């Protein structure tokens, strides 16, 4: 099961990282072959190939259902509120998509 998740999500996560950052990205911590897995999400870590060497995480739900788009939008609003409140030590929302194609995601600092 894990191998099929990686084979499916790894190239999509890479596309999302490049799209959000506007720069080439490389996988960190071997997440291209061993992503972080949770109950609902698979997470890939990237280093942006820019002068700052920014690091971003791409979090994707591994199971989609009818309410996924609504859940993504609600969580994005919460993450935007956290960013606006400048709460330190919490991830910052860099981008997201609730679109089912190619796959919904969150990009976090």
C-alpha positions in Angstrom: 0.0 0.0 0.0 2.7 2.5 0.9 4.6 1.9 -2.3 1.4 2.6 -4.4 0.8 5.8 -2.3 4.4 7.0 -3.0 4.2 6.1 -6.7 1.0 8.0 -7.1 1.6 11.1 -4.9 5.3 11.8 -5.2 5.3 13.3 -8.8 2.1 15.2 -8.0 3.6 16.7 -4.8 6.7 17.7 -6.8 4.5 19.5 -9.4 2.7 21.3 -6.6 5.9 22.4 -4.9 7.3 23.9 -8.1 3.9 25.6 -8.8 3.7 27.2 -5.4 7.4 28.2 -5.1 7.9 29.2 -8.7 11.3 27.5 -8.6 12.7 24.0 -9.1 12.5 21.9 -5.9 14.2 18.9 -4.6 12.9 16.3 -2.1 14.2 16.4 1.5 14.6 13.7 4.0 14.0 10.9 1.4 10.4 11.9 1.3 10.3 11.1 -2.4 10.4 7.4 -1.5 9.5 7.6 2.2 7.0 10.4 2.8 5.6 11.1 6.2 2.3 9.3 6.6 -0.5 10.1 8.9 -4.1 9.0 9.4 -5.4 11.2 6.7 -2.4 12.7 4.9 0.8 12.0 3.2 3.5 14.7 3.5 6.5 15.5 1.3 9.3 17.8 2.2 11.1 20.0 -0.3 13.9 22.5 -0.6 13.2 25.3 -3.0 16.2 25.9 -5.3 16.2 29.6 -4.8 18.8 31.9 -3.1 17.1 31.4 0.4 16.9 27.6 0.1 13.3 27.8 1.5 11.8 24.6 2.7 8.2 23.7 2.1 5.9 20.8 2.9 3.2 19.5 0.6 0.4 17.8 2.5 -2.1 15.7 0.5 -5.1 13.7 1.8 -4.6 10.1 0.7 -8.3 9.3 0.6 -10.8 11.6 -1.1 -14.5 11.7 -0.5 -17.5 13.9 -1.4 -16.7 16.5 1.3 -13.0 16.8 0.6 -13.2 20.1 -1.2 -15.2 21.7 1.6 -12.8 20.4 4.2 -9.8 21.8 2.3 -11.5 25.2 2.0 -12.3 25.3 5.7 -8.9 24.3 6.8 -7.4 26.9 4.4 -9.4 29.6 6.0 -8.1 28.5 9.4 -4.5 28.5 8.2 -5.1 32.0 6.7 -6.3 33.2 10.0 -3.3 31.8 11.8 -1.0 33.5 9.2 -2.9 36.8 9.7 -2.6 36.6 13.4 1.2 36.0 13.1 1.1 33.1 15.5 4.7 31.9 15.7 5.9 28.3 15.4 2.9 27.2 13.4 3.2 26.4 9.7 2.4 29.2 7.3 0.0 28.5 4.4 1.9 29.2 1.1 -0.7 27.8 -1.2 -3.4 25.2 -1.6 -5.9 23.7 -4.0 -9.2 22.0 -3.3 -9.4 20.8 -6.9 -9.6 17.1 -7.2 -7.4 17.2 -10.4 -4.6 16.5 -10.1 -5.0 16.2 -6.3 -6.0 18.6 -3.5 -3.1 19.8 -1.4 -1.7 22.3 1.1 1.7 23.9 0.8 3.1 24.9 4.2 6.3 26.6 5.3 
